[in-house]
Amino acid sequence: MLKTEAFDVEAVRRDFPILARKVRGKRLVYLDNAATTQKPTQVIQSLVDYYSRYNSNIHRSVHTLGEEATEAHESARKRVAGFVGASPKGLVFTRGTTESTNLVRFAWGERFVKKEDTILATTMEHHSNIVPWQLLARKQGAALKLVSLKPDGTLDMESLEGLLRLSPSLVAVTHCSNVLGTINDVQKVCSMAKAAGAVTVVDGAQAVPHVSVDVGEIGCDFYAFSGHKMLGPTGIGALVSSKETLEAMDPFQGGGEMIREVFPDHATWNDVPYKFEAGTVNIADAIGLGAAVDYLERIGMDKVRSHEVALVAYAMEELAKVKGFSLYGPSDPEARCGVLAFNVADIHPHDLATILDEEGIAIRSGHHCAQPLMRWLDVSAASRASLYLYNSYDDIDALKAGLEKARRVFKLCAAPTCTGRSSWTTTGTPATSGSWRSSTSLPATPTRSAGTR
Amino acid sequence: MQIRVGDGRTIKEIRFTGKGCAISQASASMLTELAKGKNLDWVKALSKEDIVGMLGNPELGPSRIKCALLGMKVLKTGVYGYLGTKMTDTED
């Protein structure tokens, strides 16, 4: 397969000091980007600069440092908003995607969702775009329903159409699945939802770092994302909406900065977006996120995307050669972002991740904060390799070699048709007490007793 | 995890059904071997160190130690439930 590069990956790698690190004596192969990404020197330096040159509170202090910090913070807001095609007045800085969806839950949901309303989410949502709606539904006496998926891991649009007939007040959907990698046609979902009279919330946590996003084109009412998944610091993210929508909402948290005037018994609210930014905000990390956006824009999101598609295509082809490898999600690399969730035969993902870690390879294992989806996939856990702009073809080769090693550790047989264990599991002695309580039905999982292993 | 208690406080038989990583399955399996014939007070006194020692003192980080302790946690919860007393163990 042709190994093309949309930009100089080696040059990009040099911007990330952590990539020079050795893990267990091996080159670090960082493939856990859907969990959090590494930070380039430019972002790290922006934090050092802020704290060493102009650290100050913003929007209140009139001294030089205060003015500089305010200017840097608001400039970051402009650049981050511009990055997703939003207006700065419509961008609320939050702690991340989770705080963004919860802001919608409290400030919009508790005001506008009524008893017996329907709220829609999808089966592929991350917990951050499903649990807030469960809590909102419970508080308001509404019902939450999930749009089902098609076998290929894409949204079932007929299911959506059917559920939209219930005239939901809110439709929550992820732009890109953190497990399946599926990129949803959120523009279509939002236009269908809007036609049914629903307000839309899009979880962009896995999309903004990887594909070019224009919230105006998508046509959603709310768009949420996190900074730390796009080269920025942890603890900063955003909720994007329109000025009008934000103005119609209740405040989120009460405190300083979010008010206009405070009387002994009541208060009036500041202009948006400040109405939703109570207390001293995360100034440094907002500035850091601005630096991350600058970095991505300098490379170009179209190039980031084409690099990832090429890597995903290569990974899908190479990893499929590992016996027992099964990948979840769409089979077309163009239809997914750089997330590859998989299992290898019956090796538990935690064991796989530990074996890969011995090779310096970092992947995620577990339920990926998407338990309804794991139930739909009928697996208790999966391994996940997720890519970003600094990953290389060598990283994929290392992963493949690591998976082969895991097969050897677990003594899986090498026959092309064999995906399970070799014969060693059958050599144990029979259960000494295997017959007791045999009349009750035990789950169809392996039962082990004292004396058997 | 299932146990059969004899003489009021002795584990006569013990078995478990499990699905999980190698550490959790090995730890639970070894624990059933160790627990057979023991007194319920022995279960109550089990500690994290006992389990790690039983496994041969592997190097386990904060995430994987949970896998190793899962079987013990289940057994203890069951025994305390059987005895009708509140578990006072603290997590560390």
Contacts between the chains, C-beta under 8 A, distances in Angstrom:
chain1	res1	chain2	res2	distance
A	348	B	20	6.1
A	348	B	21	3.8
A	348	B	22	6.5
A	349	B	21	7.7
A	350	B	20	7.9
A	350	B	21	4.1
A	350	B	23	7.5
A	350	B	63	8.0
A	350	B	64	7.1
A	350	B	67	6.4
A	351	B	21	4.8
A	351	B	22	4.8
A	351	B	23	7.5
A	354	B	64	6.7
A	380	B	19	6.5
A	380	B	20	7.8
A	431	B	15	7.2
A	433	B	13	4.9
A	433	B	15	6.4
A	436	B	4	7.0
A	436	B	13	6.4
A	437	B	2	6.7
A	442	B	17	5.8
A	443	B	17	6.0
A	445	B	17	5.7
A	445	B	18	7.0
A	445	B	19	4.7
A	446	B	17	7.6
A	446	B	18	7.3
A	446	B	19	7.4
A	447	B	15	6.6
A	447	B	16	7.6
A	447	B	17	4.9
A	448	B	15	7.1
A	448	B	16	6.2
A	448	B	17	7.7
A	448	B	18	6.9
A	448	B	25	7.3
A	448	B	28	7.6
A	448	B	29	5.1
A	448	B	32	7.4
A	449	B	14	7.6
A	449	B	15	4.0
A	449	B	16	7.7
A	449	B	32	6.6
A	450	B	13	7.7
A	450	B	14	5.8
A	450	B	15	6.8
A	450	B	32	4.5
A	450	B	33	4.9
A	450	B	35	7.9
A	450	B	36	4.8
A	451	B	33	6.8
A	452	B	29	7.5
A	453	B	26	7.6
A	453	B	29	5.2
